[in-house]
């Protein structure tokens, strides 16, 4: 009886240790079906970055273009990240842009891997009180903001003054033209 | 299993008993001697395995939870002031002038002199997380922050810090929000979240045992929380309790894994002197980042209390949310941090 008890007690610590060790090496969860259509990483990163190179017509990049992956997304949008990750977000390119008049605007382009995912996040974030854009059903404009999706990209532009706000549609169209 | 359980293993199979058994085997039934030796050997082996396993497991768990630090770390103080029987517990002021709303609300709560004494060092914690203009309502209103600084200065504080850990680039956030300029003009020292600004603290939370925290929260005698009211994609809303994310360095991803418990864990660590909630403009959707003015609603409201759960419940009502639909409010109540039934507090409502 004692030996059985000893044996049981002896098995517990190694089992727990084994569980902990295995936990650290567990394979990542299986990717969602739609992720199988994802473009390869480096190529997609280069394509994403190229949306800003050269910068949208009549603008310049103020500092740098920053790319964020799933983990880094929390560092850029904090608690808004999960709704993007749930929709198979791949990578974000963010940059602050200056217009020719010296006004600033914030530009964030999310590579959502597929057009369906881009549409989904657009629908999710669509402000009820934002206005539709004439001739562009995949875009909405709120005061100081312009949001659209095209191909696998979802773009959010935010203005910091009235002049930048006036420049938003042109910047958005310039970006859209590059989104093949 | 902890290190403290190691003696138990020794208790189950004491070495002295193993020797006794061996002796009995030698002097007794010679046919069982080898078997007894094997048993004794087996028991020693089992004991050793358990001891090694327990130590290894203990060390593993210590590393996992961040217990492995042997050095002594500072702890956060309790920054609260004693309650006064019959005093107003929550003040809500509505009006077009944000600074005047702050003054009236603090006055209704007994005046800043009740919370800050001459010579004390005070840290003021607005939300400066975002590269956004005041109109976009992602950060605390700069006029509100400036007025709080002025009231604290008038109460005789020897040092006033204004600080936050921004999510976006700090230089941009502190400038674009208008808070750096307004706070400095009002007499505060603005502390940006650069590397040397953090200090490791023993926080003894459920999820965080130690944390890198902006130094003013460690050094200050009084802490005043000045959050803004916003919708939040993950937690439903960000107001008073959630604002404490902004005193931590570099652990956001980890804390977002169990958002409601994390919020309550953080709110349990720090015991602020007062919370002045900014609902001058509130962000109704696409929080916490915002950007579109279509998501912003002008509320012209300031609410003040030392009960963060009550303030969050009030803030939730401004966002059109039921307080009990927000996990961190429910958990905060369970943790004894306050009550969501803010109407049951002695409340003074002014203006409107």
HADDOCK unambig.tbl for C-alpha pairs under 7 A between the chains (distance, minus, plus):
assign (segid A and resid 6 and name CA) (segid B and resid 46 and name CA) 6.88 0.50 0.50
assign (segid A and resid 10 and name CA) (segid B and resid 46 and name CA) 5.90 0.50 0.50
assign (segid A and resid 10 and name CA) (segid B and resid 49 and name CA) 6.57 0.50 0.50
assign (segid A and resid 10 and name CA) (segid B and resid 50 and name CA) 5.29 0.50 0.50
assign (segid A and resid 13 and name CA) (segid B and resid 50 and name CA) 6.52 0.50 0.50
assign (segid A and resid 13 and name CA) (segid B and resid 53 and name CA) 5.05 0.50 0.50
assign (segid A and resid 13 and name CA) (segid B and resid 54 and name CA) 5.89 0.50 0.50
assign (segid A and resid 13 and name CA) (segid B and resid 57 and name CA) 6.80 0.50 0.50
assign (segid A and resid 14 and name CA) (segid B and resid 53 and name CA) 5.82 0.50 0.50
assign (segid A and resid 17 and name CA) (segid B and resid 57 and name CA) 5.82 0.50 0.50
assign (segid A and resid 74 and name CA) (segid B and resid 252 and name CA) 6.94 0.50 0.50
assign (segid A and resid 74 and name CA) (segid B and resid 253 and name CA) 6.25 0.50 0.50
assign (segid A and resid 75 and name CA) (segid B and resid 167 and name CA) 5.72 0.50 0.50
assign (segid A and resid 76 and name CA) (segid B and resid 167 and name CA) 6.05 0.50 0.50
assign (segid A and resid 76 and name CA) (segid B and resid 168 and name CA) 5.77 0.50 0.50
assign (segid A and resid 77 and name CA) (segid B and resid 289 and name CA) 6.16 0.50 0.50
assign (segid A and resid 78 and name CA) (segid B and resid 167 and name CA) 6.89 0.50 0.50
assign (segid A and resid 79 and name CA) (segid B and resid 232 and name CA) 6.51 0.50 0.50
assign (segid A and resid 79 and name CA) (segid B and resid 233 and name CA) 5.66 0.50 0.50
assign (segid A and resid 79 and name CA) (segid B and resid 234 and name CA) 5.09 0.50 0.50
assign (segid A and resid 79 and name CA) (segid B and resid 288 and name CA) 6.73 0.50 0.50
assign (segid A and resid 80 and name CA) (segid B and resid 232 and name CA) 6.91 0.50 0.50
assign (segid A and resid 80 and name CA) (segid B and resid 233 and name CA) 4.72 0.50 0.50
assign (segid A and resid 80 and name CA) (segid B and resid 234 and name CA) 6.21 0.50 0.50
assign (segid A and resid 80 and name CA) (segid B and resid 287 and name CA) 6.81 0.50 0.50
assign (segid A and resid 80 and name CA) (segid B and resid 288 and name CA) 6.62 0.50 0.50
assign (segid A and resid 82 and name CA) (segid B and resid 234 and name CA) 6.94 0.50 0.50
assign (segid A and resid 125 and name CA) (segid B and resid 286 and name CA) 6.22 0.50 0.50
assign (segid A and resid 127 and name CA) (segid B and resid 294 and name CA) 6.84 0.50 0.50
assign (segid A and resid 127 and name CA) (segid B and resid 295 and name CA) 6.60 0.50 0.50
assign (segid A and resid 129 and name CA) (segid B and resid 294 and name CA) 5.53 0.50 0.50
assign (segid A and resid 130 and name CA) (segid B and resid 294 and name CA) 5.64 0.50 0.50
assign (segid A and resid 142 and name CA) (segid B and resid 292 and name CA) 5.34 0.50 0.50
assign (segid A and resid 142 and name CA) (segid B and resid 293 and name CA) 6.25 0.50 0.50
assign (segid A and resid 142 and name CA) (segid B and resid 294 and name CA) 5.30 0.50 0.50
assign (segid A and resid 143 and name CA) (segid B and resid 292 and name CA) 5.74 0.50 0.50
assign (segid A and resid 143 and name CA) (segid B and resid 293 and name CA) 5.08 0.50 0.50
assign (segid A and resid 143 and name CA) (segid B and resid 294 and name CA) 6.15 0.50 0.50
assign (segid A and resid 144 and name CA) (segid B and resid 291 and name CA) 6.97 0.50 0.50
assign (segid A and resid 144 and name CA) (segid B and resid 292 and name CA) 5.56 0.50 0.50
assign (segid A and resid 144 and name CA) (segid B and resid 293 and name CA) 6.33 0.50 0.50
assign (segid A and resid 145 and name CA) (segid B and resid 291 and name CA) 6.30 0.50 0.50
assign (segid A and resid 145 and name CA) (segid B and resid 292 and name CA) 4.84 0.50 0.50
assign (segid A and resid 158 and name CA) (segid B and resid 291 and name CA) 5.78 0.50 0.50
assign (segid A and resid 160 and name CA) (segid B and resid 133 and name CA) 6.67 0.50 0.50
